[in-house]
Amino acid sequence: MSSLPLRALGAAVAVGPALALAACGSSSEAGSSGPSGSSGGTVAVVASTNVYGDIARTIGGGKVRVTSFISDPAQDPHSYEAGTRNRLALSRAGVVIENGGGYDDFMGTLLRASGSKAEVLDAVRISGRTAPRGGELNEHVWYDLPSMALLADRLAAALAKADPAGAGAYTANAAAFKTKLKDLEGKVAALKAAHAGDGVAITEPVPLYLLEAAGLRNETPEDFSEAIEEGDDVAPRTMRETLGLFSGGKVKALVYNAQTSGPQTEQVEKAAKGHGVAVVPVTETLPSGKDYISWMDGTIAALGKALS
């Protein structure tokens, strides 16, 4: 399942100086750096979203300077517009983290234009996730905890390559991060033990890896979530079928992408609430004041509360 509006931007991103930067949020802007993307004892890391930027900061600690292109929790990542400041940051980076899988194709366009020599980590490729037979890839791998553990190891290795003196710290930080991921996986396993087979509805496939790990059954018509993700209108018959999930008692929760809501998803949310079905909001970027672990922990807790 690919985010076509975001992928289309990749082809549309030009490289001239007239380009504007829309909503470029960063934890710190990269300064001048050497060919390896390291300067003053720190490694410059660029991430397509603040999800990966936060993971880079967790593993790199004070030895990295992180620039996250998409940081605003109020922004729809699918409508992001990249610009020349992004290209400049990439040209100075030692390590780049992209989601891949068609989610942030603008990164590839900018990397080629910037002449970057950074090591590029593609989260989807690292995850090993592929499209099911006859289906489409769910590229939202940041909701797959084991995939983030794999990314942590690859990121620690990439940082160590750019900064060999910090290798021990990167490895230790990755191990600590993976321990926290294991704790979260234990909570997901507890959900599965209590609620395996329970039906849920979604607006988009964003949280599906987490829901599947919890043993939950997605009852949403595929045509509905696909239309919402692609920005298309939902067919009337599909909308009726989706709304019927709540009146028919087929689902215990609606997991709602709060970052890309619109009239049709709001109609679904209203129907869920009207029939006493709990709504669990999810987003595609980190909410303000959260790190990756606390964000996932909160989502898992909210899901458990909704199912109960």
N, C-alpha and C positions, 0 to 999 in steps of 0.2 A: 504494500500500500504506500504509494509515494505521494509526497506533498507537492503537487504540480505547480502551485503558484510560486513556491520557493525555488523549485528546480528551474522554472522559467526565468527567474531572476538571474540564475547563473549564466544563461545565454545572453541576457540583456545587459549584464554588467560591462560597462566600457572601462577604459583605463586612462582616459584623458583627465586633465586637471580640473575640468569643469564639474566633475561629478560631486554631488553632495553626499554627506554621510547622514543617514537617517538613524536616529536612536542608537548611536554607537556608545555603549556603556563599557567601561573597563575598570578593573580594580586598580590598575596602574598603567599609564601609557609607557610603552617601550621607549627608552632613550637610545642613544647611539650604542652600537655593540659591534663586536668583531664578527668575522665570518661565521663563527660557530654559534652566534646568537647569545654569547655570554659576555658580560662586561661587569667589572667591579665585583667579581665573585658571585654574580647572580646570572641565572639563565632566563632569557626572554621566552615566554610561552604565550602563544596565541590560541584561543579556543573559539569555536564558532558560537557557542552559547555559554552562559555562566554556569550551567550544570557541569560542563567539563572544566571550565575555569576554576570552579571551586575544588574539584577533585585534584587538579594540578596544584592548587595552593596548599591543599592538605598534604600532598605527598612531597611537594617541593619545600614547604615551610618558608623560612625567610631567605632561602637561596634562589627563589624564582620571582620574576616580575610577570604578572599575568594580565593579559588583555583579553577580555571577553567581548565579542562583537555584539551579541544579543543578550542584554541584561535586564531590560525593563519588563517586569512581570505583567504590565498592562499591554504590552505589545504582542500582536499576533506574529509569531516567527515566520509564518508563511508569506507575510507581506513585507518582509525586511528588504531594505535597499542598501546595498553595499556601496562604498565609495573609496576615494583615494587615500584617506587616512587608514582605512583597512589595509590597503595595498602596502602602505609604508610600514605598518606594524608587522606585516608578514615578511617584508624584506629584511627586517631586523631580528626575526625570531630564530631561536635555536630549535624549538620544538613546537609543532602545530598539532592541535587536536580538532578533528572534524567528526561529525556524526557519520557521514557517508550514507550509502543506501538510497541516494536521491533526495535526502532531506535538506542538505545544505550545499548543493552543487555550485553555488557562487564561490565557495572556498577554492575549488579547483581552478576556476577561471582567474581568481585573484592570485593564486599561487603561481600560475603560469606567467601572469603579467608582471608579477613582482620580481621574478628571478630568484625567488627564495631557495636557499639551500638547506632549509630546516628539515629535520626528520618529521614526517607527517604520520600521525597515528589516526587511522580510520576505525572508529569504534565499532561499526557494523562488521567490518572485515575481521577485526580482532575477536569479536563475539562468536564468529562462526555461524551466525544465524543466516539462513537462506529462505527463499520463498518456498512455501509448501507446494507440492505437485498440483498444478492447475490453479494456483493462487498467486497472490502478490506478497512480496516481502513486507513484514511489519518492521519498519526501520527505527522504531522508538525504543532502542535498546537500553536507554538509561533507566527504564523501568524493569530491566532484567538484572537482578542483583549479581548473579554469577558472571555476567558479561562485564560488569563494572570491576569485579575482582581481577579478571583477565586484563582489563585496561590498566588497572593499577600497577600490575607487574610490568607491562610494556612501557608505561610512563616512567616508572622508576629506572628501568634500563636505559631509556632514551635520555633522561636527565643525567644519569651517571656517565653516559657517553659524552655529553656536552660538558660535564663538570665532574671528572673522575674523582676529585678530592671530596666531593659530597656523596659518593656512591653509598657509603654506609648509612648515612642519614636517610637517603631516598628509600633504600631497601627497608629500613626500620619503619619509616612512616607508612610505606605501602603495606607492610605486615600488620601494623596497628589498624589501618583503614579496613583491611580484609577481615580482621577480627570483629570489627563493628558490623561489617556486612553479614558475617556469619550469625551474629546476634539477631539481625533483622530477618535473616532466612529462617531462624528458629521461630520467630513470631509469625511468619508466613506459614510455616509448617503447622503451627498451632491453629491458625485459621482453617487450614485444610482439614485438620483432624475434626474440627467442629462443624464445618460448613461445606465439605466437599459435595459437589452436585447441586448446590444452591444456584438459582438463576439470577443473573444480573443483566442490566442493560447498559449500553455505552452510547455516547454521542460520536466518538471517534475511537480508532483503535489504539490511541496513545497508551493507555494503561494495560493493554491486554497481557503482556508478559507477566506482570504482577498478578493479575486476576487468574491467569492459567496456573501459575505456581501455587496459588491458594486453592486450586481445585474447583474454581467457580465456572459455571456454564454461561457463556455469552448467548443470550436469547435474542439479541438485536438482529433484525433483518440486515443482511450484508449490504443490500442496496442503500439502506438508510445511512449507515456509518460511512460508506464509500462516497455517497453524494455529499455529505457534510464535509468530509476531509478534502474533497476536490473542489469545494465551493459551489457545487451545483444544487439546483432545486430538487427536493425530494418528491418523487411521484406520489400523487394522492393515495393510491392504494398502499404504497409502502408506509406512508405516514399513518394511515389508519391501522395497519398491522402493528406498527411500533407503539402507538398510543394504546392499543389493545393489550399490550404486555402489562400495563399498570392496572387497568380495570379488571383484567382476568386473573390477577394475582400470580402471574408467572415469574415475577422477579422480586427480589428482596431489596434491591438497591439500584439506583441509577448513578453510574460513574460518569461525571459530566466534565468535559474539557471547558473550564471556565475562561480560558484564554482566547477561545475562538467562538464565542457564542453569537447567535443571530436569532432572527424571528422563529425559525423552525426548531432550533434546539431549545429556545426559551419556551416554546409551546410544549415540548416534551418534558422539560423540567416542571412546568406548571401542572401537567397531567400527573406526573409522579407524585408531587406534593399533594395534589388533590385527592389521591387515592392512598395517602399515608405511606408512600414508598420513600425511604430515606435517599437523600441526594449527597453523593460524595464528590466534591470538586477536586479536579486535578489540573495541573498546568504543565507547560512544556519548558518553562524556565524556573529557576529558583525563586520562591517568594522572598520578599524583603525580610532580612533578619534570620534567614535559615541557611544552614549548610546542607550538603547532600544527605548526610545521615539523618539529621533531624527532620528534614523534609520527607524522606521516605518513611521514617518512623511515624510521623504524624499521619501520613496517608494510610499506612497499615492500620494504625489505631482507629482512624475514622471509618475505615472499611469494616473493621471488627465490630465497632459500635453499631453501624448501619445494619449489619447482618443479624445482630442480636436483637 
